[in-house]
Amino acid sequence: MFRRLSTLLITISTLLSACSIPLAGTPTATLAPTTTAEPTNNPAPTNEQEPTARPDPTATTQPIAKPAPTEVPVPTKAPATQGLQPVSCSFSLPTGANATCYVLFVPENRASSNSRTIELAVAVFKSSGNNPAKDPVVYLEGGPGGNALQALEFTYEDNFVPMLADRDVIVFDQRGTGYSKPSLACDEYTKLAYDTLNKNISLEEGNKLFIAALLKCHDRLIATGVDLTAYNSVASAADIEDLRKALGYEQWNLYGSSYGTRLALTTMREYPAGIRSVVLDATRSLQASETSTPGDVDRSFEKLFSGCKQDVACNKAFPNLHDRFYALVDTLNKEPIVDQATNPFTQKQLNILINGDALIGLTAQAMYSSDLITQLPKAVFAASEGIDHSLFVRLALNSVLQNEYLSYGMFFAVRCNEEISFDTVEALAAADDAFPQQHQVFDLSTYTTICNTWQAGTAPTIENEPVISDIPTLVLAGEYDPATPPDDGREAAKTLTNSTFIEFPGRGHAPGFDGGCPQNIALAFLNDPTSKPDTSCVAEQSAPAFVGTGSDLVLKPLVNQQFGYSSLIPEAWEEISSGIYARNRTSDIAILQLGISFTKQQALDNLANQFGLEGDRSPSGTHKGASFTWDLYKLTLQGLPADLALAERDGKTYVILLISDNVERTLLYDGLFIPVLDAFAPVTVS
């Protein structure tokens, strides 16, 4: 979960633009999960451990509600009207959403005539189009164990609204996850992750602690009557088919992301008749071995190091990234750093310790995100120089908070049944031994201890064999993905005779949810899966635009009619709200430009008092631009450098606020802030 200063700036903009000075009370920037990964000292993160619909709070300034405490209610036999029943939605509908919620009753163990009934939480979102297609998209969440409905407040706008233009979208919590009952969440695991967030624990000690917590969760689930052999991809595929029939669709389209691709492949094999088309976004094929995990992560790391080296500006700004990274690992293992971050659920300040082994896991976690990949060279450099560890601190907090969005009981039920069961502890350990620089962070032989007692059963050999299908399928992959590398998608596509494989340069995990070219291709494919997709935009994709090099400071003219000015803004930056631009959706780097009906003193006092701008409120100097002589202030906002400029004319104050960081402050000040002050001019509002 990331502190989003761009979101805070939206609030600043809104309140400064109001007709009166707002009352005291400091809003907190919204934080939201971007990935789900193991806590820092947990058993090693793996290549299929997370929901891949990466939540993004920039569409809302509402605070996040803390997830409800986990309960494991014991389901009963289904009522006489077994099947699908409409219910009130268990979650708050995203703004603008039109949804109907249901519970689908299904047998827990389909092989037993005496099986109890379990409940699946389902939401059908109605298309916004005037003439929607009859075949909806059903989204298959990652993990395994991801809570799809719980994350909707973050994922809905970017991931599902584009699909809703042409067809309905169905989102459901797979058995054992989220609002479905029983929930296989492991609060024992989550609590331990919080408790150890500030502890310097070795991998060996951490594994022992977290395995013990997981086994307590296992015993509790078993005591409530959960049959862990019934929570796997084959059972979930049968649930999907039951849901299709219950909703009355002749055919629909599957969109699987991360683990959801494995579930989609299983459903293609088991129930092909009901499937019109499939999108596999970050593919995990059935035949993939867990022994590939350390090599997959190393490939991704080396891609990052070589990518920066081949980028002239990145290599100049952050040379010898490979050596610098592993030297930093050694340094932090000897002398860990401790920093603070705020839990957005409780507003409590948490101490977070980062050692070298944690850095390895957190860097792999960051490489899921296409946006974060661009920030990693600068983050490694800043940490190695002792300037700034904030990205890794926030990733560590994110890792722990994400546990509340993942049902670990389901995670291990699936993994133990159909993945770990096909690898030996010796093979898993040997795979890790080949990469000693990873310090055993990705040694999945630790999972065998859990699986030996998880009682999840053992899958038949077909669950380790390629899926053969002629269903139209689009296979998407990100070049930098550390979890499901492009070769996994290529391998799956070999036996999908009517498939198209696309690798996107510079992208991370699940590129179809990055927007732009990958998402446009996926949407076009869903509209016409029988035609070869137009992939011409892929040629326009490029290597990551690494930040902190000045390469993204090519400025273009800007006219803002709402606030009445002309100015400049970096071509590559995103408009978050009127007058607010940020480098990307996960960056703290942002600039705000406003024209407001306040006096200069009112604007300054309001910014300082309401939003925690700290520092001397006396001008540090002035700067003469084309239209104004600006008063300059050097302040801080949430611990980051904040350069503020104010100018007043005709009863209106013009505000320029740049949020930067300790690495790039000079670069951004000279390359963006000063040019904006020079170019800024009032315009007549039409």
N, C-alpha and C positions, 0 to 999 in steps of 0.2 A: 504494500500500500504506500502510495507516494503523497507526500505533502504537495499540494498543487497550488503554487502561488498564482498561477493564471486564474484558477477558480476564485481565489481570494480577491484578485484584482477585479474580477467581474462584480463582486460584492462592493468593492470600493467604488467602482464606476457607478453602480446603481445608486448608492447612497449619496455620492457626491453630486449626482445629477438630480437628486430630489429637490423639492422646493424649500426644504428647511434642513437645518443641521440635525443629523440623527442623534438619538439619545445615546448615552454611554452604554458600552457592552461590546466586547470584542468577538466577532464571529471567528470561528476556526476554519481553516481551509479544509475542504472535504478530502478525505483519504479513501481510497478504494483499492481493492485487490487488482493486481495485474497478472500475477501468476499464482499457481498453487505449487509450492515446493516444500520439501522436508525442512523442518526447523534446523538451525545451524548445526546442532550437535546430534541430530537424529541419525538413525541408520541411513546409509547412503542414499541420496536422491537417485532417481532412476529415470529412464528414458520414457516412461509412460505414467507419470505420477500426477498429472494435473489437468483440471478443467482448462480448456484452451480458449474459451470465449473470454477474452481478457477485459475485465470490467474497467470502465473509464468514467470518472465522475464529472468530466468537464461539461456534460450536458445539464447538470443540475447543481444548485448550490445548497440543496437541502442536506442536513446532517444524516449520516448513516445510522439506521436503527441497529442496535446490537442484536445478533441472531438470538432467537429464543433458546433457552437451555435444552440440551438434548434429552429426549425421553425415548424409551423403548417400550411403547404400549404393546401389549400382547394382542395381536389380531384375533378376531373370532371367526367362526364359520360365517360365510357370506350370507346376507339376507336372501330372502326368496327371490328378490329381483337382482340376482347376481349379474354382473356385467358393468355397464357404465351408468353412473349416476351424476347429475348436475349438482354442484355444491357452490358455496361461496368461495371465492379465491382466498387462499391462505396467505397471500402476499399482497402488497400494495401495487396496484396496477401502475405501470409507467405512464407518464403524461402522454395523453393522446391515444393510448391503447384501447382497443375494443376487444375484449376477451371473454370467453365463457370457460369456466373451470369445471372439472369433473374429477370423480374418483373412479378408477377402473379396478374392479375386484378380480384378482387372479389367484390360482393356486400357488402356494409357496413352493411345494415340491410336485411337479407335474408327473413324476413317476409313481406317486403314491395316491391311491384312491381315497385315503383318509387325510390327505393334506389339509391343513388349515388354510384360510384365505388371507391374503395380504392386500394392501391398498397401494395403488399408484396415483400420485397427484399429477394431473394433466391440465394444461391450459391451451385453448385453441384461440389464436389471435386472428381476427378477421382482417382480410385484405383492405387496404385503403383505395384500391383501384375500382373503377366503375364497372369493369367487366372481368373480374378475376378468373383465373384458370380453375378448373375443377379439381386439379391435382395439387394438394398442398405440399409444403415442405415440412418434414418432421426432423427436428434437430436432435442429434445424439451427442450428449455431453461427454467430455473427456474425463480423465481420472486414472483408472476407474474410481468411481465414487463421488464425482463432482455433483454439487447441488445446483442444478440448472435453474430452477425457479427462484431460488434465493438470490442468485446473482443477477437477475433480470434488471434490477434498477440500474445496473452499470452497463449491461450488455445490450439492452433492448434497442437503444437509439442507433448505434453503429452497426450492430450485427444483424438485427432482424427487420428494422424498418425498411431497409432497401429491398428485402425479399417481399415485404408486404405490399409493395406497389403492384405486384402481379398475381399474388396468390396468398392464401392463408398460410400461417406458420404455426406448427404445433410444437410446444416445448413441454417436456415432462420430466419428472424426477424418476430415474430408473429405480428398480427395486433396491431397497436398502439405503436410499439416498434422500437427502433433503426432507421434503414434506411427505414423502411416501412413508408408509408404515408397514413394518417396523423400520425405524432409522438405525443404521449400523454405525452411527458416529461414535467416536471414541473420545469422550471428554477426559478420560484419564491421560491420554496422549497429549491433548491440547493443554491441559493444566500443567503438565510437566514441561512442555515447551515454554510456557510463560515463566515458570519457576526457574528455569535454567538459562534464561535469556541473558542474564548478566554474569554467568558462571564460566570460568575457563576450564572446560571439561574436555578431556582427550576423547578421540573417536572411540577408543575401546570402552572407556567408562560411559560415554554417551550412549553407545549401542546397548550396553547392559541396562541402563536406566530406561531407555525407550522400549526395549523389548519387554522388560518387566511390565511397563505400563500397558503395552499392547496386549499382553497375555491376561492382565486383569480385565481389560475390555472384553477380550474373548470369553473369559469365564462368565462375565456378567451377561453377555449376549446369549450364551448357551443356557444360562439359568433362566432366561426369560422365554426360552422355547425356540429361539432362532435356529433354523437348520442351515448351517453355513454351506452345505453342499449344494444348496438351491440358489446360490447367488453367483451367477457366472454369465458369460455372454450368450450361451445357448438358451438359458432361461429368459434372459432379457430379450433375445430375438423373438421368442414365442410371445412375450408380452407385447412387443411391437406389432406382431401380426394380429393378436387379439384386439389391440387398440384400433388398428386399421378397420377391422371388421365391425367393431362396436360403433365407430364413428361413421360407418357407411361409405367409405371411399373404395372405389374399384381399384385405383392405383394411387400411389403418392411417391414423392421424391425423398430420398434420404440425404441429409447433410451431416456427415460424421466428422468430428474434429478430434485429433489426437487419439485417445483410447476409443472415442466414438467411431473412428474409422475401422477399428477391429470389430466393433459391434455391427457396423454397417456391412462389413464383409461377411460376417457370420449370418446376418439376416439375408443377404443376397444368396448365400448358399442354401439356407433352410427354407426361405419363403420367396422365391424369385417372382412368382406370378403377380404379386401385389406391388411391385416396384417399377416405376416408370424410368427413373434415372437416379444416379448416385454421385454425390460430390465427396471425395475423400481429401480432407484438408489436414495435412501432416499425418502421413499414413503409417500405421503400425500393422504390418502384415502378420498373419497367423504364424507363418514359418520363421519369423524373426526370432533370434536367440537373445536371451538376456546377457549372454557373454559379450555382446557387442557394445554394451553400455560404456565401459571405460574408453574404448576406441572411438566411439561416437563423440564423446565429450572432448577428447583430445583433438579430434579432427576439427571440431568447432573452434577450440582455442587457437589452434594453429592457423585456421582461416582468419581469425581476428588479428593475430600477430602479423601474418603476411599481408593482410588487407591494409593495415596501417602502414607497413613498410613500403608497399607499392604505391601508396598515396603520398605524393611529394610533400604536401602540406602537413599531413599527419605525421609522417616520418621526421619532418623537421621539428615539429612541435613536441612530439613524444617519441624520441628515438629509442631503439633497443627495447621495444615493448616486451618481447619475450623474456629477456633476461631481467628486466625491471620487475615484471610480474612475479617470477619465481623467487627473486631476491626479497620482494615484499612479503611473500608467503613465509619465507624463513624468518624474516624480521618480526612479523606479527606472531609467529609461533613462540618466539623468544620473549617478546614484549607486546602482548595484546593491547588494543586500545579500547577504551570505554567511552561511550557517548550516550546522549539522551535522545529519545523520540517520544512523541505523544501518542498514546493509544486513542484512536478516534472514537472508539465505543465508550470509553470511560473518561476520556480527557486526562488520564493519569500519565504522568511522566515516567518513562521506563528507562532504566539503565541497560544499555546493550553492549555486550562485549564482542569484539571481533578478533579472532585469532587467525593464523594463516590457513588452517584447514577450513575454517568457515569461509574465508575469502575465496577459496577454490569453488566451494559449493554455491556461493552467492553469485560468482561470476557466471557459472553455468546457468543459474536461474535467470540472470539478466539477459542472457543470450536467447531466451525465448522471445523477447520483445524486439521487434525491428527498430523501434525508437531507442531503446536502451543500448543496443549494439553500438549506435553512433556515439554514445556517451562514455563507453568503457575505456578507450585509450586515455582520455582526459582524467577519468576517475582513478585509473591505476596510477597515472603520473602524479596526480594530486595526493593520493594516499602515500605513495612512495616518498614524496617530498615532505610528508607530514603536514601538508597544507589543509587537506580536507578529506574526510572519510565518509561524508554524508550519504553518498549514494549507497554504499555498502551497509551503512547503519539502517537506512530505510528499507533496503532489501531484506535485512535480517528481521526487522519488525514485520514486514510484509509476509515473510515466510511463516511466522508464528500466527499472525492474524488469519492467514489463509486456511489454517486447520479448521476454522469454524465454517468453512465452505466445502469441506471434503469429509465424506464418511469413510473413515479408515477401515472399519470392519468390512465394508464392501470392497475397498481397495485390495485388501489382502485376500479376501475370499476369491476374487477374480485372479489375482496374480498367482496365488498358490495353486489354484486348480488348473489353470490353463497355460501358465508360463514357466514359473519356477519348477514345476513338476517335470519339465522336459530338459532340465539342466542339472548337472551334478554340482555339489559343493566344490569339488576339486576343479571343475572346469570354470566355475565362476571366479574362484580365487586366482586361478592361473591367468584369466583374462585381465584381472586387476593388476597382477604382478608385472605385466608387460608395460605398465605406465607408472613407475615409482614416483614420478614427479607429482602425481595426484594424491599422494599420501593416504591411499586407501579410502579416499572419500567416496568413491564409486564402487566399492567392493560389495557386490550383491550376494556374496556367500553368506552375509549376515541374515539375509531373508530366509535361508533354509531353517534357521533356528525357529523362526516364527512359524513357517509353513509346516514344520514337523508336528506342531501342536495345534494348528489352526482348524483342523477337521473340515477342510473345504473339499475334500475328495480329490481325485485325479482325473483329468480329462482324457477321453479317448484320443488315439493318435491323430484323428482327423483334425483336431484343434491345433495341430502343429504342421498342417499341410496347406499349400497354396489353395486359395479359392479360385475356382474356374467359373467364369460367367461371361455372358455376352450382353448383359445389361449395359446401356450407355453410361459410362463412368468418366468423370473428370478427376484427375489425380493432381493435387497441388503440393508443392514442396518449397521450402525456403532454403536458400544456399547456406545460411549460417546456423540452421536448426541443430541444437545439440542433442535433441531427444529423438526425433524421427527424421534422420538425415535424408537427403534426396534419393540416395540409393535404395532406401526402404520403399519409397514410392515407386521407383523404377521396377523393383523386384515384384511388387504386388501387381503392377500393370502388365507384366509379362503374360499372366494367365487370364487377364481381363481383355478378351479379344475385341471389345468395342470401347476401348478406353483411350484417353488422351492424357499424357503426362506432361506437366509443365513445372520447370524449376525457375524460381524468381530470384534474380541476383540481389544480394544485399539484404534479404529478408530473413526473419527468424522463424519461429514456430507458428503454424497455422496462418499462412499469409493471406488466406481468403478473407480474414477479418481485419486486414490492415487497411481496407478501403482501396480506392484507386484501381489500378490495372488488375490485380488479382480478383478483387470483388466483382468488377465489371465483367470479367471473363466468366466467373461462376454464375452470375445472374443471367448472362446471355445463354449459357449452356442450359440452365434450368428452363429457359423459355423455348429452346430448340435443341434438345439433346441428340437428335439424329443427324445434325450437321456438324462438321468439323469446326471447332471454335476458332474465332479470329484472335490470333495470339500476337498480332503485330505490335501491340503495346509493350510486350515483353522486351523487345529489342531496345526500347527506350528506358528500361530499368537499368540501374547502375549500381556500382559498389556503394556501400554505406557512406553517407555524407558525414564523416567524422566531425564532431563539434570541437570547438576550442582552437581551431586552426585559422579562423578568420575567413575560411572559404565560403561560409554562408552569409557573409556580410556584403553581398552585392545588393545595393539599394535601388528601389524603384519609387516613382512618385505615388503619392497617396492623397486622395481628397475625401474628407469625411464631412458629409453634409449635415449629419446629426449634430455634431459639435462645432461645425463651422470653421474648418481649417484645412490647409494643404500642408503636406509634410513628406517624409520618406519612410520606407519600411523595408526590411530585408525581403527579397523576392521569395526565398525559400521558407519563410516563417508562416505560421498558420494564424488566421484570424479567429480568436477564441470568442470574442464579443466585440461590438462596435467600439473601436478605439483601443482594443487590447490585442496584442500579437505575442505569440510565444513560439519558441523554436520548434517544439513539437508537443504532443499531448502528455509526455512524461517528464518534460523539462521544467525546471524552476526558472529558467532564463526567460524573461518576458519584459515587454515595454508597454506602458499605458500612455495614451495621449488624449487629453480632454480639453474642452472649453466649457466652463461652468459659470453660473451666475452667482458666484460667491466673491467676497473680497479675498485677496491673497492671504491675509492672516487667518481668515476663517478656513480656507482650504488647508493651510498648513496645520492649524490646530486640530482640525477634524481628522486629517490623515494620521497625525501623531497619536491623538487620544483614542481614536476608535480602533486603529489597526496595529498598534504596537510598534509604530515607527520610532526607533530609539536613536538617540544622539543629540547633538547640539542643534537647537532649533534656530540658531543664528546663522545667517548665510555664511558659507565658507568662501564665497567669491561671487563674481558675476561673469557672464559671457554675453558678448554682443553678437546677435545674429542678424539676419537680413531685416527682420521686422521688430524684434524685441531685444531689450537688454534683460537677460534672465538672472534672477537670484538663484544661486546654486546651494544645495545642501547635501552633505554626506551623512547618510543615516544607515540604519540596518532594519531589516524586516524579517522576522523569524530567523534571525541569526545570519542572514545573507546581506551583502552590500546592497544598499538602495541609494541610487543617485537621483535626486529630485531637482527639478527646475520649475520655477514659478514666474509668471509674468502677468501683469494686470493692465487692462485697457478697456475704457468705456463700460465700466461696471462688470466686466467679465474677467475671470482668471483662467489662464491657460496652464495646464499641468502636464509635465513630462516626467514619468517615473520609470526608471530602468532598474530591474532586479537582475543582479548578476551573481557571481561567486568570486571566491578569492583567487581562483586560477585565471579567470577571464576578465576580471574587472577592468584592467587597463585596456585590453583589446577591445572590449565592448564599449568602453567609455570613448575611446578615440575613434573607433570605427562605426559606431552607431549613435551614441548619445549626442556627441558634438555635431555630427552632420545633421541630425534631426533638429537641434537647436538653431543651426544656421539656416535650414530650409523652411522651418515652420512659419506659416503666415495665415492670418485670418482670411476667410472667404465669406461671401454673402450666401446665406442659406436660402436655397430656392424653395 
